[in-house]
Amino acid sequence: MKPNIDRELERFLGQIRSKTLAFAVFRLKDEDTALDILQETMMGFVRSAHRYEEEAWTNLFYKILTRRITDWQRKQTWRRKLRHILPFSQLGEPEEEYDNFHTDADNTASNSTHSQLSADELSSQFEAALQQLPPRQQEAYLLRQWQGLSIKETAAIMQCGEGSVKTHFSRAMHSLKDQLGGWINET
């Protein structure tokens, strides 16, 4: 690779890392797995990026990331199904259940204000409501609202039409508003 593109790739990956890690952690519910998948995504991205214009890198990165997340989730679903059929000894130890988003009121500082507790409760309710969305609605919501991507960029990442993105996003917003009493802003 050329030194100039190396610097541009390093800059791009530095800018996108925290946002994409948050996206992956939310989708996978496990920070360690998210970090592993993000690292694999970055390596795959670096191998492919030189074939694309820099303006397409964000879409390319998210495509690679969402595919890797989906692949991992499919493998986990298949493993869970196999565990019902085969004894544990044939599959190895059952995996730990992770709950990275659980907040325990006992762990909050003793000087927490009522508003902080309300924000924690609201955050927990929001995360629970978001988790209940179908995967495509969840993905559209996260890409549009949390990552700030356009409808066109989201459609490219999700590999569907812009109309489908609008539908998934709209349904996600309606579900979240129904569950959370309308405190969600539609933008």
LUMDREN-331089 format. One line per field, with one value per residue: residue in three letters; x, y, z of N, C-alpha, C in turn; residue number from 1. Coordinates in nm, 2 decimals, decimal comma, always signed. Layout:
BEGIN
sedo: [ALA;...]
nu: [X;...]
nv: [Y;...]
nw: [Z;...]
cau: [X;...]
cav: [Y;...]
caw: [Z;...]
cu: [X;...]
cv: [Y;...]
cw: [Z;...]
nufi: [NUM;...]
//
This chain:
BEGIN
sedo: [MET;LYS;PRO;ASN;ILE;ASP;ARG;GLU;LEU;GLU;ARG;PHE;LEU;GLY;GLN;ILE;ARG;SER;LYS;THR;LEU;ALA;PHE;ALA;VAL;PHE;ARG;LEU;LYS;ASP;GLU;ASP;THR;ALA;LEU;ASP;ILE;LEU;GLN;GLU;THR;MET;MET;GLY;PHE;VAL;ARG;SER;ALA;HIS;ARG;TYR;GLU;GLU;GLU;ALA;TRP;THR;ASN;LEU;PHE;TYR;LYS;ILE;LEU;THR;ARG;ARG;ILE;THR;ASP;TRP;GLN;ARG;LYS;GLN;THR;TRP;ARG;ARG;LYS;LEU;ARG;HIS;ILE;LEU;PRO;PHE;SER;GLN;LEU;GLY;GLU;PRO;GLU;GLU;GLU;TYR;ASP;ASN;PHE;HIS;THR;ASP;ALA;ASP;ASN;THR;ALA;SER;ASN;SER;THR;HIS;SER;GLN;LEU;SER;ALA;ASP;GLU;LEU;SER;SER;GLN;PHE;GLU;ALA;ALA;LEU;GLN;GLN;LEU;PRO;PRO;ARG;GLN;GLN;GLU;ALA;TYR;LEU;LEU;ARG;GLN;TRP;GLN;GLY;LEU;SER;ILE;LYS;GLU;THR;ALA;ALA;ILE;MET;GLN;CYS;GLY;GLU;GLY;SER;VAL;LYS;THR;HIS;PHE;SER;ARG;ALA;MET;HIS;SER;LEU;LYS;ASP;GLN;LEU;GLY;GLY;TRP;ILE;ASN;GLU;THR]
nu: [+0,08;+0,04;+0,21;+0,06;-0,21;-0,21;-0,19;-0,43;-0,62;-0,56;-0,64;-0,91;-1,00;-0,95;-1,13;-1,38;-1,39;-1,49;-1,76;-1,85;-1,78;-1,95;-2,20;-2,16;-2,13;-2,38;-2,55;-2,45;-2,43;-2,21;-1,91;-1,65;-1,68;-1,77;-1,54;-1,37;-1,50;-1,50;-1,23;-1,17;-1,33;-1,20;-0,96;-1,04;-1,16;-0,93;-0,79;-0,96;-1,02;-0,85;-0,95;-1,16;-1,31;-1,24;-1,47;-1,66;-1,59;-1,71;-1,96;-1,87;-1,73;-1,93;-2,09;-1,93;-1,90;-2,17;-2,23;-2,05;-2,14;-2,40;-2,33;-2,20;-2,41;-2,59;-2,44;-2,44;-2,71;-2,74;-2,57;-2,71;-2,94;-2,83;-2,75;-2,97;-3,02;-2,78;-2,56;-2,39;-2,12;-2,04;-2,03;-1,88;-1,83;-2,12;-2,19;-2,13;-2,38;-2,42;-2,47;-2,43;-2,55;-2,69;-2,79;-2,74;-2,91;-2,80;-2,54;-2,50;-2,37;-2,39;-2,46;-2,62;-2,85;-3,21;-3,28;-3,07;-3,11;-3,36;-3,29;-3,12;-3,31;-3,48;-3,30;-3,25;-3,50;-3,53;-3,33;-3,42;-3,66;-3,56;-3,41;-3,62;-3,71;-3,75;-3,47;-3,40;-3,53;-3,41;-3,15;-3,18;-3,27;-3,05;-2,84;-2,94;-3,03;-2,84;-2,59;-2,60;-2,63;-2,72;-3,03;-2,98;-2,71;-2,76;-2,93;-2,75;-2,57;-2,74;-2,82;-3,06;-3,35;-3,40;-3,66;-3,73;-3,56;-3,67;-3,92;-3,85;-3,73;-3,93;-4,12;-3,98;-3,95;-4,22;-4,28;-4,10;-4,19;-4,45;-4,39;-4,24;-4,38;-4,36;-4,13;-3,93;-3,75;-3,83;-3,63]
nv: [-0,12;+0,23;+0,50;+0,73;+0,64;+0,47;+0,65;+0,78;+0,57;+0,50;+0,74;+0,74;+0,50;+0,56;+0,77;+0,64;+0,43;+0,44;+0,50;+0,28;+0,07;+0,11;+0,06;-0,21;-0,33;-0,28;-0,43;-0,69;-0,73;-0,78;-0,68;-0,78;-0,96;-0,79;-0,62;-0,81;-0,87;-0,61;-0,57;-0,78;-0,68;-0,43;-0,53;-0,67;-0,46;-0,29;-0,45;-0,43;-0,16;-0,01;-0,04;+0,13;+0,46;+0,71;+0,83;+0,63;+0,47;+0,47;+0,34;+0,10;+0,00;-0,03;-0,21;-0,44;-0,47;-0,51;-0,75;-0,93;-0,92;-1,03;-1,28;-1,39;-1,38;-1,56;-1,80;-1,83;-1,87;-2,11;-2,27;-2,26;-2,40;-2,65;-2,73;-2,81;-3,05;-3,21;-3,34;-3,14;-3,20;-3,26;-3,02;-2,85;-2,62;-2,45;-2,12;-1,82;-1,60;-1,27;-0,95;-0,66;-0,42;-0,39;-0,20;-0,15;-0,03;-0,03;+0,01;+0,27;+0,59;+0,71;+0,98;+1,02;+1,20;+1,25;+1,29;+1,17;+0,90;+0,87;+0,91;+0,68;+0,48;+0,54;+0,50;+0,23;+0,13;+0,22;+0,08;-0,18;-0,17;-0,12;-0,35;-0,53;-0,48;-0,60;-0,74;-0,60;-0,36;-0,26;-0,24;-0,04;+0,17;+0,21;+0,27;+0,50;+0,68;+0,66;+0,65;+0,84;+0,82;+0,87;+0,81;+0,69;+0,60;+0,42;+0,23;+0,12;+0,00;-0,19;-0,33;-0,30;-0,14;+0,22;+0,28;+0,06;+0,10;+0,33;+0,23;+0,03;+0,20;+0,38;+0,20;+0,11;+0,35;+0,40;+0,18;+0,21;+0,46;+0,39;+0,21;+0,37;+0,60;+0,82;+0,99;+0,99;+1,15;+1,22;+1,24]
nw: [+0,00;-0,06;+0,11;+0,16;+0,14;+0,35;+0,57;+0,54;+0,57;+0,84;+0,97;+0,90;+1,02;+1,29;+1,33;+1,30;+1,48;+1,76;+1,73;+1,57;+1,74;+1,95;+1,82;+1,75;+2,00;+2,11;+1,93;+1,97;+2,24;+2,40;+2,49;+2,45;+2,24;+2,05;+2,02;+1,91;+1,66;+1,55;+1,51;+1,33;+1,12;+1,06;+0,97;+0,74;+0,60;+0,55;+0,37;+0,15;+0,10;-0,07;-0,32;-0,35;-0,36;-0,12;-0,03;-0,03;+0,18;+0,44;+0,40;+0,30;+0,52;+0,72;+0,59;+0,58;+0,86;+0,95;+0,82;+0,93;+1,20;+1,17;+1,07;+1,30;+1,48;+1,36;+1,38;+1,65;+1,70;+1,57;+1,72;+1,97;+1,90;+1,83;+2,08;+2,21;+2,09;+2,09;+2,34;+2,59;+2,61;+2,35;+2,23;+2,37;+2,65;+2,77;+2,65;+2,83;+2,94;+2,85;+2,98;+2,92;+2,95;+3,17;+3,45;+3,78;+4,05;+4,30;+4,26;+4,19;+4,27;+4,61;+4,62;+4,41;+4,21;+4,19;+3,92;+3,78;+3,85;+3,73;+3,46;+3,43;+3,46;+3,25;+3,04;+3,06;+3,00;+2,74;+2,61;+2,65;+2,50;+2,25;+2,20;+2,17;+1,91;+1,58;+1,40;+1,15;+1,18;+1,41;+1,32;+1,11;+1,27;+1,44;+1,26;+1,13;+1,34;+1,56;+1,44;+1,25;+0,97;+0,63;+0,45;+0,21;+0,25;+0,45;+0,33;+0,14;+0,31;+0,45;+0,23;+0,08;-0,06;-0,06;+0,02;+0,17;+0,39;+0,49;+0,57;+0,76;+0,95;+1,02;+1,13;+1,34;+1,49;+1,55;+1,71;+1,92;+2,02;+2,10;+2,31;+2,48;+2,54;+2,37;+2,41;+2,23;+1,97;+1,64;+1,36]
cau: [+0,00;+0,11;+0,22;-0,05;-0,34;-0,19;-0,23;-0,58;-0,68;-0,54;-0,72;-1,05;-1,03;-0,95;-1,25;-1,50;-1,38;-1,57;-1,90;-1,88;-1,77;-2,08;-2,29;-2,14;-2,16;-2,53;-2,60;-2,40;-2,45;-2,09;-1,80;-1,53;-1,71;-1,78;-1,41;-1,31;-1,56;-1,46;-1,09;-1,18;-1,39;-1,10;-0,86;-1,11;-1,17;-0,80;-0,76;-1,05;-1,04;-0,77;-1,03;-1,28;-1,29;-1,25;-1,61;-1,74;-1,53;-1,80;-2,06;-1,80;-1,70;-2,06;-2,14;-1,84;-1,93;-2,30;-2,22;-1,98;-2,23;-2,50;-2,27;-2,18;-2,54;-2,64;-2,36;-2,48;-2,84;-2,72;-2,52;-2,82;-3,03;-2,76;-2,74;-3,10;-3,01;-2,66;-2,51;-2,29;-1,98;-2,00;-2,02;-1,80;-1,90;-2,22;-2,13;-2,18;-2,48;-2,37;-2,56;-2,34;-2,63;-2,77;-2,75;-2,79;-2,93;-2,72;-2,40;-2,49;-2,31;-2,49;-2,51;-2,70;-2,97;-3,33;-3,28;-2,98;-3,18;-3,46;-3,22;-3,08;-3,43;-3,52;-3,20;-3,27;-3,63;-3,51;-3,25;-3,51;-3,75;-3,48;-3,38;-3,74;-3,74;-3,69;-3,33;-3,39;-3,58;-3,31;-3,04;-3,22;-3,27;-2,92;-2,76;-3,00;-3,03;-2,72;-2,47;-2,63;-2,61;-2,84;-3,12;-2,90;-2,60;-2,82;-2,98;-2,63;-2,52;-2,84;-2,84;-3,20;-3,39;-3,43;-3,80;-3,73;-3,50;-3,77;-4,03;-3,80;-3,70;-4,06;-4,18;-3,90;-3,99;-4,35;-4,27;-4,04;-4,28;-4,56;-4,34;-4,18;-4,46;-4,34;-4,02;-3,83;-3,77;-3,81;-3,55]
cav: [+0,00;+0,36;+0,56;+0,83;+0,57;+0,42;+0,75;+0,81;+0,46;+0,51;+0,85;+0,70;+0,40;+0,63;+0,84;+0,56;+0,32;+0,45;+0,49;+0,15;-0,02;+0,13;+0,00;-0,35;-0,37;-0,28;-0,54;-0,82;-0,74;-0,83;-0,59;-0,86;-1,01;-0,67;-0,58;-0,91;-0,85;-0,49;-0,59;-0,85;-0,59;-0,34;-0,60;-0,69;-0,32;-0,25;-0,53;-0,39;-0,01;+0,05;-0,05;+0,22;+0,60;+0,74;+0,87;+0,51;+0,39;+0,45;+0,24;-0,03;-0,04;-0,07;-0,34;-0,55;-0,49;-0,57;-0,89;-1,01;-0,93;-1,12;-1,41;-1,43;-1,41;-1,69;-1,91;-1,84;-1,93;-2,25;-2,34;-2,28;-2,51;-2,78;-2,76;-2,88;-3,18;-3,28;-3,32;-3,03;-3,26;-3,26;-2,88;-2,77;-2,56;-2,35;-1,99;-1,73;-1,50;-1,14;-0,84;-0,54;-0,30;-0,39;-0,11;-0,18;+0,10;-0,03;+0,05;+0,41;+0,66;+0,75;+1,11;+1,03;+1,28;+1,18;+1,29;+1,06;+0,77;+0,86;+0,89;+0,54;+0,40;+0,57;+0,44;+0,09;+0,11;+0,24;-0,03;-0,30;-0,15;-0,13;-0,50;-0,60;-0,46;-0,70;-0,71;-0,50;-0,23;-0,23;-0,20;+0,08;+0,27;+0,24;+0,34;+0,63;+0,77;+0,66;+0,67;+0,96;+0,80;+0,91;+0,69;+0,63;+0,52;+0,30;+0,14;+0,05;-0,09;-0,29;-0,40;-0,30;-0,01;+0,33;+0,27;-0,04;+0,17;+0,42;+0,15;-0,03;+0,30;+0,43;+0,10;+0,11;+0,47;+0,39;+0,08;+0,28;+0,56;+0,32;+0,15;+0,46;+0,71;+0,93;+1,08;+0,98;+1,25;+1,17;+1,34]
caw: [+0,00;-0,06;+0,24;+0,17;+0,17;+0,49;+0,66;+0,53;+0,64;+0,98;+1,01;+0,89;+1,13;+1,42;+1,34;+1,30;+1,58;+1,88;+1,69;+1,53;+1,85;+2,02;+1,74;+1,76;+2,14;+2,12;+1,85;+2,01;+2,38;+2,45;+2,44;+2,40;+2,10;+1,96;+1,99;+1,81;+1,53;+1,50;+1,47;+1,20;+1,02;+1,03;+0,88;+0,61;+0,54;+0,50;+0,25;+0,04;+0,09;-0,18;-0,44;-0,34;-0,33;+0,02;+0,00;-0,01;+0,29;+0,55;+0,36;+0,29;+0,65;+0,78;+0,52;+0,64;+1,00;+0,97;+0,77;+1,04;+1,31;+1,13;+1,07;+1,43;+1,54;+1,30;+1,44;+1,79;+1,69;+1,53;+1,84;+2,07;+1,85;+1,85;+2,23;+2,24;+2,02;+2,13;+2,48;+2,60;+2,59;+2,21;+2,18;+2,46;+2,76;+2,72;+2,66;+2,93;+2,90;+2,88;+3,00;+2,94;+2,96;+3,30;+3,55;+3,91;+4,13;+4,42;+4,22;+4,17;+4,38;+4,71;+4,60;+4,28;+4,22;+4,14;+3,78;+3,73;+3,86;+3,62;+3,33;+3,42;+3,44;+3,11;+2,95;+3,06;+2,93;+2,60;+2,56;+2,64;+2,39;+2,13;+2,19;+2,13;+1,77;+1,48;+1,36;+1,05;+1,23;+1,50;+1,23;+1,05;+1,37;+1,49;+1,16;+1,11;+1,46;+1,64;+1,36;+1,17;+0,83;+0,55;+0,40;+0,10;+0,31;+0,53;+0,23;+0,09;+0,42;+0,47;+0,11;+0,05;-0,12;+0,04;+0,07;+0,28;+0,51;+0,55;+0,63;+0,88;+1,04;+1,06;+1,22;+1,47;+1,56;+1,60;+1,82;+2,03;+2,07;+2,17;+2,43;+2,57;+2,57;+2,28;+2,44;+2,12;+1,87;+1,50;+1,28]
cu: [+0,09;+0,10;+0,10;-0,18;-0,33;-0,24;-0,38;-0,66;-0,68;-0,63;-0,87;-1,09;-1,03;-1,08;-1,37;-1,50;-1,48;-1,72;-1,94;-1,87;-1,90;-2,19;-2,28;-2,17;-2,31;-2,59;-2,57;-2,42;-2,33;-1,97;-1,68;-1,56;-1,71;-1,64;-1,34;-1,37;-1,52;-1,31;-1,09;-1,23;-1,28;-0,99;-0,92;-1,12;-1,04;-0,76;-0,84;-1,05;-0,97;-0,85;-1,14;-1,23;-1,31;-1,40;-1,70;-1,69;-1,63;-1,90;-1,99;-1,78;-1,82;-2,11;-2,06;-1,88;-2,07;-2,30;-2,16;-2,07;-2,34;-2,45;-2,25;-2,31;-2,60;-2,57;-2,41;-2,62;-2,83;-2,67;-2,62;-2,91;-2,96;-2,75;-2,86;-3,10;-2,90;-2,62;-2,40;-2,15;-1,94;-1,98;-1,93;-1,89;-2,00;-2,16;-2,20;-2,28;-2,42;-2,48;-2,49;-2,42;-2,70;-2,71;-2,81;-2,80;-2,84;-2,57;-2,39;-2,43;-2,42;-2,54;-2,58;-2,82;-3,09;-3,33;-3,18;-3,04;-3,29;-3,40;-3,17;-3,20;-3,48;-3,43;-3,22;-3,40;-3,61;-3,43;-3,33;-3,60;-3,68;-3,44;-3,50;-3,78;-3,69;-3,55;-3,32;-3,43;-3,47;-3,19;-3,06;-3,22;-3,13;-2,83;-2,81;-2,98;-2,90;-2,59;-2,48;-2,61;-2,74;-2,92;-3,04;-2,79;-2,65;-2,87;-2,86;-2,58;-2,61;-2,87;-2,99;-3,23;-3,41;-3,56;-3,81;-3,66;-3,60;-3,88;-3,97;-3,78;-3,83;-4,13;-4,11;-3,94;-4,12;-4,35;-4,21;-4,12;-4,40;-4,51;-4,29;-4,25;-4,42;-4,23;-3,92;-3,86;-3,74;-3,74;-3,53]
cv: [+0,12;+0,42;+0,66;+0,76;+0,51;+0,52;+0,78;+0,69;+0,47;+0,62;+0,80;+0,60;+0,46;+0,71;+0,76;+0,46;+0,33;+0,44;+0,34;+0,04;-0,01;+0,05;-0,16;-0,40;-0,38;-0,40;-0,67;-0,84;-0,79;-0,75;-0,67;-0,91;-0,90;-0,62;-0,68;-0,89;-0,72;-0,50;-0,67;-0,76;-0,49;-0,41;-0,63;-0,56;-0,28;-0,32;-0,49;-0,24;+0,05;+0,05;+0,05;+0,36;+0,62;+0,77;+0,75;+0,43;+0,36;+0,34;+0,10;-0,08;-0,10;-0,20;-0,46;-0,58;-0,56;-0,72;-0,98;-1,02;-1,04;-1,26;-1,47;-1,47;-1,54;-1,81;-1,93;-1,91;-2,08;-2,33;-2,36;-2,40;-2,64;-2,82;-2,84;-3,02;-3,26;-3,25;-3,21;-3,08;-3,26;-3,12;-2,80;-2,70;-2,46;-2,21;-1,91;-1,64;-1,37;-1,04;-0,71;-0,41;-0,29;-0,28;-0,14;-0,06;+0,09;+0,01;+0,19;+0,48;+0,71;+0,89;+1,13;+1,12;+1,20;+1,18;+1,19;+0,93;+0,76;+0,84;+0,75;+0,45;+0,41;+0,50;+0,29;+0,05;+0,12;+0,12;-0,16;-0,29;-0,17;-0,28;-0,58;-0,58;-0,57;-0,65;-0,60;-0,37;-0,18;-0,17;-0,06;+0,20;+0,31;+0,31;+0,48;+0,73;+0,78;+0,70;+0,79;+0,94;+0,84;+0,78;+0,62;+0,54;+0,40;+0,20;+0,06;-0,04;-0,21;-0,38;-0,42;-0,16;+0,10;+0,33;+0,17;+0,02;+0,26;+0,35;+0,09;+0,08;+0,36;+0,33;+0,10;+0,23;+0,46;+0,29;+0,14;+0,38;+0,50;+0,26;+0,25;+0,59;+0,84;+1,03;+1,08;+1,08;+1,19;+1,28;+1,29]
cw: [+0,00;+0,07;+0,26;+0,20;+0,31;+0,59;+0,66;+0,59;+0,79;+1,04;+1,01;+1,00;+1,27;+1,44;+1,36;+1,41;+1,69;+1,84;+1,65;+1,64;+1,93;+1,95;+1,75;+1,90;+2,16;+2,05;+1,91;+2,16;+2,45;+2,40;+2,39;+2,26;+2,00;+1,92;+1,89;+1,67;+1,47;+1,44;+1,33;+1,09;+0,97;+0,94;+0,74;+0,53;+0,48;+0,38;+0,13;+0,01;-0,03;-0,31;-0,45;-0,32;-0,18;+0,06;+0,03;+0,11;+0,40;+0,52;+0,36;+0,43;+0,72;+0,72;+0,58;+0,78;+1,02;+0,92;+0,88;+1,16;+1,28;+1,12;+1,21;+1,50;+1,48;+1,36;+1,58;+1,79;+1,66;+1,65;+1,95;+2,02;+1,86;+1,99;+2,27;+2,19;+2,08;+2,28;+2,48;+2,57;+2,44;+2,16;+2,26;+2,57;+2,70;+2,74;+2,77;+2,87;+2,94;+2,89;+3,02;+2,96;+3,09;+3,39;+3,68;+4,00;+4,25;+4,39;+4,19;+4,29;+4,48;+4,69;+4,47;+4,30;+4,16;+3,98;+3,72;+3,74;+3,75;+3,48;+3,32;+3,39;+3,29;+3,01;+2,94;+2,99;+2,78;+2,54;+2,55;+2,53;+2,26;+2,10;+2,14;+1,98;+1,69;+1,44;+1,26;+1,09;+1,33;+1,42;+1,17;+1,15;+1,42;+1,39;+1,13;+1,23;+1,53;+1,56;+1,27;+1,02;+0,76;+0,51;+0,30;+0,15;+0,38;+0,44;+0,17;+0,19;+0,44;+0,35;+0,08;-0,01;-0,01;+0,10;+0,18;+0,41;+0,57;+0,62;+0,76;+0,99;+1,10;+1,16;+1,35;+1,55;+1,63;+1,72;+1,94;+2,10;+2,15;+2,30;+2,53;+2,59;+2,49;+2,32;+2,33;+2,02;+1,73;+1,43;+1,15]
nufi: [1;2;3;4;5;6;7;8;9;10;11;12;13;14;15;16;17;18;19;20;21;22;23;24;25;26;27;28;29;30;31;32;33;34;35;36;37;38;39;40;41;42;43;44;45;46;47;48;49;50;51;52;53;54;55;56;57;58;59;60;61;62;63;64;65;66;67;68;69;70;71;72;73;74;75;76;77;78;79;80;81;82;83;84;85;86;87;88;89;90;91;92;93;94;95;96;97;98;99;100;101;102;103;104;105;106;107;108;109;110;111;112;113;114;115;116;117;118;119;120;121;122;123;124;125;126;127;128;129;130;131;132;133;134;135;136;137;138;139;140;141;142;143;144;145;146;147;148;149;150;151;152;153;154;155;156;157;158;159;160;161;162;163;164;165;166;167;168;169;170;171;172;173;174;175;176;177;178;179;180;181;182;183;184;185;186;187]
//
